[in-house]
């Protein structure tokens, strides 16, 4: 399995989202894939994702 972790934060360093497939959060139906949404402890189900998908999400949500 290819391991991944994509971390998105704001200019102040606050976590916005992090997608990863670290082998924890076994309680999630998408284990090992998951999303930390806004905070390290706010973990949600999420399927596998790749760098291109992340870049598209960031670009679509960028406030320029």
C-alpha positions, 0 to 999 in steps of 0.5 A: 500500500502506498502511504499518503498524507496531504496537509492543508493549513492557512497562513497562520498555520491552523489546520484546515484539512489533512487526508491520510491513510495512517493505520489508526481510527479503525472504527471508521468504515474507510479505514485506513483512509480518513480526513482530519477536518479543521482539527486533529481530533475531528476525524471523518470517513474519507476514501483514498485521494491523490495529489491531483484531487487535493490540488483541485479541492484547494484551487476550488476553495482558494480565496484569492 
